[in-house]
Amino acid sequence: MTPADFQPPRWLRNPHLQSVLATSALRKVGARRVARHLCEKAEEFILDGGSDVRLQGFLSRQTRQVESRGLVVLLHGWEGRVDSNYVLYTGARLLEAGFDVFRLHFRDHGDTHALNPGLFHSCRIGEVVAAIVDLANTVAHRRLLIAGYSLGGNFALRVALAAPRVGLDLAHVAAVCPVVSPRAGLDAIEAAPWFYERYFVAKWGRSLRRKQALFPGRFDFAHGELHTGLRQLTRVLVERHTDFASLDAYLDAYSIAGDRLAALSVPASILTAADDPIIPVADFHRLQLPAHVAVEVAEHGGHCGFIRDCRLRGFAEDWITARLEQACDNALS
């Protein structure tokens, strides 16, 4: 399976339609149907992220074959959750293929705002690494793999970078439309049609209001701050609630651009779309990667869309499953 296999009908080739349909209520109907088994038999875990941090996740065990192919950790995007459409479709597809699936919530995502007093931000990679180490030490598995979308793809690749240092044995990483250069991504959102920035600011604002209600003495976001632009709100977060000296320093800290992935020792597969309105495809062309990391670029797909047809079936979940199956087969040969 290659990006050339993704050939949506002409009416589905608009990148904005692809991006919007991916998270739409229309697609959620199908996601809940195909993921019924994934969700009904899911077991909740509260993982140790270190320094008293707790992260929630849900484990679903496959029943298709005698022995699981491996345990796949699925990472959602920014302001996503473990029951986002793309996570459900991907989890269901992996379960069907014989993988156990663990859907991990980042801090302050889903219904986890009360678990930790500090705010989520994109540089909290240490707690995600620690939580996955805790999972690996707790749940028996044949091999461990990670897949992520958008910011979750960025986190997945950074977990893989940290894996040798923490003794985490990863077989493969698959990332769909990962954030490469946060600075370029922010610029792209501001240059894209207005509804992208409105969408992200609205979801983030609801999350911050919920956090403030749970910890009223710790946070004091003014109404105007929660209704400003994405750049301004991010600057407020950085200046008040992180140790970074500036917005630029914060954005640079979770970048994987240029040669940041050059030392990656874990085999990885990256899928993106040439027409992604959020993550510029030029960022991928400038990556300096080892031979065991492959970047695959589809002509169409938008941001984490890759919708195949009017039934809103997706290519990305099939691509992830194919790449992780291939990794397992290679490990046996």
C-alpha positions in Angstrom: 0.0 0.0 0.0 1.4 3.4 -1.1 0.1 7.0 -1.3 -0.5 6.4 -5.0 -3.3 3.9 -3.9 -5.2 6.8 -2.4 -7.3 8.2 -5.3 -10.4 9.9 -4.0 -13.1 11.0 -6.5 -12.7 14.4 -7.9 -15.3 16.0 -5.6 -13.3 14.8 -2.6 -10.0 16.2 -3.6 -10.4 19.6 -2.0 -8.0 19.7 1.0 -10.4 21.7 3.2 -13.3 19.3 2.6 -10.9 16.4 3.4 -9.8 18.1 6.6 -13.3 19.0 7.8 -14.9 15.7 6.9 -12.3 13.8 9.0 -13.5 15.3 12.3 -17.2 15.8 11.3 -20.3 14.4 13.0 -21.1 12.6 9.8 -18.0 10.5 10.2 -18.5 9.9 13.9 -21.6 7.8 13.2 -19.5 5.3 11.2 -16.6 5.5 13.7 -18.8 4.5 16.6 -20.2 1.6 14.6 -16.9 0.1 13.5 -15.3 0.7 16.9 -18.0 -0.8 19.0 -15.8 -3.8 20.0 -12.8 -1.5 20.6 -14.8 0.6 23.1 -17.0 -2.0 24.8 -14.2 -4.2 26.1 -11.7 -1.4 26.8 -10.0 -1.4 30.2 -9.1 1.9 31.8 -5.5 2.5 33.0 -4.1 5.5 34.9 -0.4 5.5 34.1 2.5 7.0 36.0 4.0 9.9 34.0 6.6 10.7 36.7 6.6 13.6 39.2 3.1 12.7 40.4 1.7 13.1 36.8 -1.1 10.7 35.9 -2.2 10.0 32.3 -5.4 8.0 31.3 -5.6 5.4 28.6 -7.7 2.5 27.5 -6.6 -1.0 26.5 -8.5 -3.1 24.1 -7.3 -6.7 23.5 -7.6 -8.4 20.2 -9.5 -11.7 19.9 -8.9 -12.5 16.2 -5.9 -14.8 16.7 -4.2 -16.9 19.4 -1.4 -14.4 20.0 -1.4 -10.7 19.5 0.8 -9.3 16.8 1.8 -6.6 19.3 0.7 -3.7 21.4 0.0 -0.4 19.6 -0.1 2.9 21.5 -2.4 5.4 19.6 -1.8 9.1 20.2 -4.5 11.6 19.2 -3.9 15.2 18.0 -4.0 18.5 19.8 -7.5 18.9 21.5 -8.4 15.5 20.3 -9.3 12.5 22.5 -9.3 8.7 22.5 -12.7 8.6 20.9 -11.9 11.0 18.1 -13.0 9.7 14.7 -9.5 8.9 13.4 -8.5 7.2 16.6 -11.6 5.0 16.6 -11.3 4.0 13.0 -7.6 3.3 13.4 -8.0 1.4 16.7 -10.8 -0.7 15.2 -8.7 -1.5 12.1 -5.7 -2.5 14.2 -7.8 -4.7 16.5 -9.2 -6.4 13.4 -5.7 -7.1 12.2 -4.7 -8.8 15.5 -3.1 -6.0 17.5 -3.8 -5.0 21.0 -4.6 -1.3 21.1 -3.9 1.3 23.8 -5.5 4.7 23.3 -3.6 7.3 25.5 -4.9 10.6 26.5 -2.5 13.5 26.8 -2.9 15.7 29.9 -6.0 17.8 29.8 -7.6 15.9 26.9 -10.8 14.0 27.0 -12.2 14.1 30.5 -8.8 14.2 32.3 -8.5 17.8 33.3 -8.8 17.0 37.0 -6.0 14.4 37.0 -3.1 17.0 37.1 -3.1 20.6 38.3 -0.6 21.9 35.6 -1.7 22.8 32.1 -1.0 20.7 29.0 1.5 22.1 26.5 3.3 20.5 23.6 6.7 20.2 25.4 5.5 17.8 28.0 7.2 14.9 26.2 8.8 13.5 29.4 5.4 12.5 31.0 4.3 10.8 27.8 7.5 8.8 27.6 7.2 7.8 31.2 3.6 6.8 30.8 4.5 4.5 27.9 7.3 3.0 29.8 4.8 2.3 32.7 2.5 0.7 30.2 5.2 -1.4 28.7 6.2 -2.6 32.2 2.6 -3.3 33.2 0.9 -4.9 30.1 2.4 -8.1 28.6 3.1 -7.7 24.9 5.0 -9.3 22.1 6.3 -6.1 20.7 5.5 -2.4 21.2 4.6 0.0 18.4 3.3 3.6 18.3 1.1 5.5 15.9 -0.1 9.1 16.1 -1.9 11.8 14.2 -0.8 15.5 13.8 0.6 16.6 17.2 0.2 13.0 18.3 2.5 12.1 15.3 5.0 14.6 16.6 4.9 13.1 20.1 5.2 9.6 18.7 8.4 10.5 16.8 9.8 12.3 19.9 9.0 9.2 22.1 11.0 7.1 19.6 13.9 9.6 19.9 13.9 9.1 23.6 13.3 5.4 23.6 17.0 4.2 23.8 17.7 6.5 26.7 14.8 5.1 28.8 15.2 1.5 27.7 11.9 1.4 25.7 12.0 -1.2 23.0 9.9 0.1 20.1 9.4 -2.0 16.9 8.0 0.8 14.7 6.5 4.2 14.7 3.8 5.4 12.2 2.9 9.1 12.0 0.2 10.8 10.0 0.6 14.5 9.2 2.9 15.1 12.2 3.7 18.6 13.2 7.2 19.2 12.0 7.9 22.9 12.5 5.5 24.4 15.0 6.4 27.9 13.9 5.6 27.0 10.2 2.4 25.3 11.4 1.2 28.3 13.3 1.9 30.5 10.3 0.0 28.1 8.1 -3.1 28.1 10.3 -3.1 31.9 10.3 -2.8 31.9 6.5 -5.5 29.2 6.0 -9.2 29.9 5.8 -10.6 31.5 9.0 -12.4 28.4 10.2 -9.2 26.5 11.1 -8.0 29.1 13.6 -11.6 29.5 14.9 -11.9 25.8 15.4 -8.7 25.4 17.4 -9.2 28.5 19.5 -12.8 27.5 20.4 -11.7 23.9 21.4 -8.7 25.2 23.4 -10.8 27.9 25.1 -13.3 25.3 26.3 -10.5 23.2 27.7 -8.9 26.2 29.5 -12.2 27.3 31.0 -12.7 23.8 32.3 -9.2 23.7 33.8 -9.8 27.1 35.4 -13.1 25.9 36.9 -11.4 22.9 38.5 -8.4 24.9 39.8 -9.8 28.4 40.3 -6.9 29.6 42.5 -4.3 28.5 39.9 -5.6 30.0 36.7 -7.1 33.3 35.7 -7.8 33.5 32.0 -9.7 36.6 31.0 -12.7 36.3 28.7 -10.9 38.4 26.0 -7.8 36.2 26.2 -9.8 33.1 25.4 -11.3 34.7 22.4 -8.2 36.1 20.8 -6.0 34.6 18.0 -4.1 31.3 18.4 -0.7 33.1 18.4 -1.8 35.5 21.2 -3.3 32.7 23.3 -0.3 30.5 22.9 1.9 33.4 24.0 -0.2 33.8 27.2 0.2 30.1 27.9 4.0 30.3 27.4 4.6 33.5 29.4 2.4 32.5 32.4 2.6 28.8 32.6 5.9 27.5 31.2 9.6 28.2 31.9 10.3 29.2 28.3 11.6 32.7 27.7 9.6 33.4 24.6 7.0 32.0 22.2 9.8 31.3 19.7 11.7 29.3 22.3 8.6 27.2 23.1 7.8 26.5 19.5 11.4 25.5 18.8 11.5 23.1 21.8 9.0 20.6 20.2 10.1 21.0 16.6 11.3 17.9 14.8 12.4 19.9 11.7 15.7 19.8 9.8 18.1 17.3 11.4 16.1 16.8 14.7 15.2 13.2 13.6 18.6 12.3 12.2 19.5 10.3 15.3 16.3 8.3 15.3 17.2 4.6 15.8 13.6 3.3 15.7 12.2 2.4 12.2 9.4 4.9 11.3 6.9 5.6 8.6 5.5 9.1 8.0 2.5 9.8 5.8 1.5 13.4 4.8 -0.5 15.1 2.0 1.0 17.6 -0.4 -2.1 19.7 0.0 -2.2 19.7 3.9 -3.3 23.3 4.8 -2.0 23.0 8.4 1.4 21.3 8.0 3.4 22.6 5.0 4.7 19.7 2.9 8.0 21.7 2.4 8.8 20.8 6.0 9.0 17.1 5.1 11.2 17.7 2.1 13.7 19.4 4.3 13.9 16.6 6.9 17.3 14.9 7.3 16.4 11.3 8.1 18.2 7.9 8.6 17.6 5.2 6.0 15.1 3.4 8.2 12.7 6.3 8.2 10.4 6.8 5.2 8.3 9.8 4.3 5.4 9.1 2.0 3.5 12.0 0.4 0.0 11.6 -1.1 -1.2 14.1 -3.7 -4.5 14.7 -1.8 -5.7 14.2 1.8 -5.8 17.6 3.5 -4.8 17.5 7.2 -5.4 14.0 8.6 -8.2 13.5 6.2 -7.5 10.9 3.5 -11.2 10.2 3.1 -11.7 7.6 0.3 -15.4 8.0 -0.7 -18.9 9.0 0.1 -19.0 6.4 2.9 -16.2 8.4 4.6 -13.9 5.4 4.8 -10.3 6.4 5.4 -7.0 5.5 3.8 -4.8 6.6 6.8 -6.0 3.8 9.2 -5.3 1.2 6.5 -1.9 2.7 5.8 -1.0 2.6 9.5 -2.2 -1.0 9.8 -0.2 -2.0 6.7 3.0 -0.4 8.0 2.8 -1.9 11.4 1.9 -5.3 10.0 4.9 -5.1 7.7 7.1 -4.2 10.7 6.0 -7.3 12.6 6.5 -9.5 9.5 10.0 -8.1 9.1 10.8 -8.8 12.8 9.9 -12.5 12.2 11.9 -12.9 9.0 
